[in-house]
Structures are given as structure tokens and as C-alpha cells.
Amino acid sequence: MPSMPNSSSPPAIGYRAKLPNALTLGRLVLTIVFIAALSFADPAEAPIRDWAIWACVLFIVAALTDAADGYLARKWNAVSKFGRIMDPLADKLLVLGAFVMLAGRDLGGISGVAPWMAVTILFRELLVTTARSVFESSGVDFSAAWSGKIKMILQSVAVPLILIDIATSAEPGPLAIWSAWAATIATAVSLVPYLTRIAGLMRAPTTPD
């Protein structure tokens, strides 16, 4: 999630000013490698699918960099325009890339992630991102709701659990199926507060320039 600067601390200098952005770039690289690992996966490999284990490790490390770069940026007052743009982009690419790949033709049969689930998650992210861009460009606050943060946590937990299931099972097990459903339901529910806010903002009277 985008970080807000710590106004009580002086702006970061030296490595403190660069490390949060470096972690964000690292997450982008890890995301590309993660997607590549799923792209070249062999669903027929048995009984242990090594690629799923490696993909799980890559996803977890990438997700941990998300928590680290936001925390350090706030702590050291190292929030930058680059970070405010690239951090949420890296987050969405990691999660959306994971669900799109897991719902694909090759992996959909063993992941428990149906194509409509990936479409639901993609729709939610595109709608909220578009609304935030429109309203905040007009000077209206459209910061993330708690439902969105909880959704992100559940999605980030679901993907590794699905990959663990894939690594050891020839077909979708309860772990993968329940994780996929939980992430999808949380995503749909998290959209409700945003839809309410969008409806309220659209009904609000506009003032002439």
C-alpha cells in the first residue's frame, strides 16, 4: 500500500532514501521471475512439483518486501513519488499475476482457481484504481479502506497455500479450493465500501470553478 511520509522526522538521506525504492524494484523483479516460473510449469510433474515450491518461496519473499518497503519509507521519511507510483503497481502485478496464472489453461485444473475468480479480482482492482485516479485528481480523498487492506492480506496468504497444495497433490485439494474461495469472497466484499463511497461522491453537488 502507498506510504505517507512521517512529518516528525527529517527527510531521509543516503541509503535510507534509496532502500525502500530498491525493495520495490526488487519486488518487481521477483514478480517477473515468479510469473515466469508459473509460465514454464509442468502440471504433469509428479509426485512433487518443484516449480510450485520455488514459486511459493518467490511469492512469499516478494510479499515480505511489500511490508518492508512501506514500513521503512514511513519510519525514515523516505516516501517518494517513485515509491507512491511503483509500490502499488508492484503489489497489484504480483497478486493479479498470480491469480491470472493460477486460473490459466495449464494450472486451472490443479489450482482450484476458476477463471471467473481471476476476473472478479481483476475487476475489483481496476475499478478501485480508476476511481481513485479520477477522484484524487479532483482533490478528493480516496484513500484505501480497511476492507482493502484485509483483502490484500487474505490474497497474499491464499496464493502460497494454493501453491503448497499444488506441490503435493495431483488435483485441487481442500486447502487450494478454500483458499481460492476465501480470496475471491474477500475481494468481492472489500468492494462494497468503495462502491458506497463512489456512489456518495457521484451524488455530491459540484461547485463551479
Steps between C-alpha positions, in 0.01 A plus 500: 500500500624855434683655795446840654806696615586537868484876548671478839826374348739678265508373141714190460844526341758250384408133490183566700362709216576226245429170678115512492502564125762230452272255680212603273714439191609169649134403538439577134792276401381221730150533354633455146697192606195368687275537193768339283515204741125449461521551123748214458334276759434136423162402650569134413809489722448263791500425787678819611480806280822686571394804297202554732729498803736752342209717387363493855836615641526779240149624578560503876830689467337752263207550738739557791677776306162675474472516877866600536513785248184666635616472860847639425365781281275617784757450775780682319279758325620365167168518314556599136290551189668195350397289798142629506462398135704182481414346839127447431583401141739230624240380752227464240729340243606236754149409615319536169778318316474214750124453465499541121771235464336265751169526312663439161453202272804314631454555874127557542432129527730450799487838676134530596497851350225537240530760221201693638684538830795664326259726308327601826832593660615685188170691473519614862856629467434681171182665631656622826820617331305690233267660756794603719674660202189694396402628844846577634585690181207725597637548850265250667647256752455138393744323731492126554234355729570238765306249292754546224790434735338185639432386144865546410610293801260215415610499136865494603434203730283315247758485221772319701240258643379418148857446382572273797195294407610486136848383602373185664164416343397379155168684522360799690480413869296669774790735578512638145123513452424674830790743451380594151144552621607698807714736291222550245227562759724741694571686176129532416405606853783756512346673199179591686642795703662639186176474300320681783764773501492532120120531501516767771766701320311482170182630668683781674434843344788647305613857549569716196859604431 
